[in-house]
Amino acid sequence: MYTLRICILLILSIAATGCYETHPDKDRPVGFVTEILRVEAVPNPVAVGDTLRLKCVIKDSLKAGFEYAWGIQGRYINTDTPNLTLQIDLAPGDYQFSVTVFGKDNRFFDPTKRFDITIVQ
């Protein structure tokens, strides 16, 4: 009886391992490399010609190895730090900016946060 239970457990564990190894999504990312807590934009609203300072605050702020891609009107600026300083040359209006945080571990998704900036005359 005891031997039968061990054999059944062994067969089930082999079957479960085999299913995992052949599952088509086993290499698919799970979760995010970090969490974007907030994006600070100072000042907001910002005047044309003034300097806008952006800062991406992430959960793992003490961990190294992240890269940041700042999306601004269809163009991207890449940085190795969570900070970006911009001279504003866009026309007055409301704009949607974004930041994506890239990690070095491709087993996880890279989070993106969108945020609004108002530009005044």
C-alpha positions in Angstrom: 0.0 0.0 0.0 2.8 2.4 0.9 4.7 1.5 -2.2 1.6 2.1 -4.4 1.2 5.6 -2.9 4.9 6.4 -3.7 4.5 5.2 -7.2 1.3 7.2 -7.8 3.1 10.4 -6.4 6.1 9.7 -8.6 3.9 9.3 -11.7 2.0 12.5 -10.9 5.1 14.5 -10.4 6.7 13.3 -13.7 3.4 14.1 -15.5 3.3 17.6 -14.0 6.9 18.3 -14.8 6.4 17.1 -18.4 3.4 19.4 -18.8 5.4 22.3 -17.5 8.3 21.6 -19.8 6.1 21.4 -22.9 3.8 24.2 -22.1 3.9 26.8 -24.9 3.9 29.8 -22.5 6.7 28.6 -20.2 9.1 31.3 -21.4 6.5 34.1 -21.3 7.1 36.9 -18.9 5.4 36.8 -15.6 4.9 40.0 -13.5 6.8 43.3 -13.8 10.5 44.1 -13.3 9.4 46.8 -10.8 6.5 49.0 -10.0 6.3 52.6 -11.0 4.9 54.4 -7.9 4.6 57.8 -9.4 6.1 60.3 -11.9 6.9 63.8 -10.6 6.8 66.7 -13.0 8.0 70.0 -11.8 6.6 72.5 -12.7 3.3 71.4 -14.1 1.9 73.4 -15.8 5.1 74.6 -17.4 5.6 77.6 -19.7 7.0 77.4 -23.2 10.8 77.9 -23.0 11.0 76.9 -19.3 12.7 73.8 -17.9 10.6 70.7 -17.0 12.1 68.3 -14.5 10.8 64.7 -14.6 11.4 62.0 -12.0 10.2 58.4 -12.1 9.8 56.9 -8.6 10.0 53.1 -8.7 9.5 50.5 -6.0 13.1 49.2 -6.3 14.8 52.6 -6.3 17.9 51.3 -4.7 18.4 48.5 -7.2 20.8 49.3 -10.1 20.4 48.2 -13.7 17.2 49.9 -14.8 16.9 52.0 -18.0 14.2 54.6 -18.7 12.5 55.5 -22.0 10.6 58.8 -21.8 8.0 59.1 -24.5 7.3 62.7 -25.6 5.2 63.5 -28.7 6.2 60.4 -30.6 9.9 60.5 -29.8 11.8 58.7 -27.0 14.7 59.8 -24.8 16.6 57.0 -23.1 18.3 57.6 -19.7 20.2 55.4 -17.2 18.7 57.4 -14.3 15.1 58.0 -13.3 15.5 61.8 -13.9 15.1 63.8 -17.1 15.4 67.6 -17.6 13.8 69.1 -20.7 13.7 72.6 -22.3 10.0 72.9 -23.3 9.7 73.9 -27.0 6.1 72.6 -27.7 3.1 74.8 -28.4 0.8 75.5 -25.5 -1.7 72.7 -24.7 -2.2 69.4 -22.9 0.2 66.6 -23.7 0.5 63.0 -22.7 4.0 61.8 -21.8 5.1 58.4 -20.8 7.9 56.5 -19.1 8.9 52.9 -19.5 11.2 51.2 -17.0 13.4 48.5 -18.6 15.0 45.8 -16.5 17.7 43.3 -17.5 15.6 40.3 -16.7 13.5 39.4 -19.7 11.4 37.0 -17.7 9.3 40.1 -16.6 7.3 42.8 -18.3 8.6 46.4 -18.4 6.1 48.7 -16.8 4.9 51.9 -18.5 3.2 54.9 -16.9 1.4 57.7 -18.8 1.0 61.2 -17.4 -0.3 64.6 -18.5 1.7 67.7 -18.8 0.1 71.1 -19.4 2.2 73.7 -21.4 1.2 77.3 -21.1 2.4 80.5 -22.9 
